[in-house]
Amino acid sequence: ARLQPYQATVRGGEPVTYQVEVVNPFNHPAETRLQLITPAGWPDAPEAVSLTLASVERRVIEVTVHTPPGGEVRRERIAVELTFDGHPFGQQAEALITLRR
């Protein structure tokens, strides 16, 4: 998986939209679930995305993260957790967000 942009800098409270590129590693169709993991204390992470990917299919999904208002942080980590056919593959991609005032 891949999460773009890798680094983003925004004002606290502004949303950040990411493109998540996911590839089915199997030579058969697979039920795929993507869950964005955001830092503790941030607004709720986007809902998990479930889709069926064909054999070795590559797809890009767009998701938006809402950042907390106020405060400054440097390089908070966002991650994508993947599951294929009910088998967790763990966190497979990451990105960093810096919040400024």
C-alpha positions, 0 to 999 in steps of 0.5 A: 500500500501507499499513502500520498502525500507522504508529508502534509503541513496544514493549520489545525482544524483543516482536513487533509485528503489522501490517496491510498493505493492498494494492490491485491497481492494474490492471484485470485480476487480478494475482499479488501478492507482499508482502515485509516489509523489516526493519532490518539485524541484526533477527531474520528478516523474515516470509516473503513473502506471495503472493496473487492479487488481482482487478482493483482489489481491496483486501485487508488481510494481517496480518504479525508482526515480531519485534524484537531483545531488549534495546537501545533504538532510536528510529524504526527503519524497516519497509517493504513491498516489492510485486511485481505479475505479476513486476514490482517496484514497490519499497518502497510503504509504511513504518512506524516502531518504537521499542524501549525497555527 
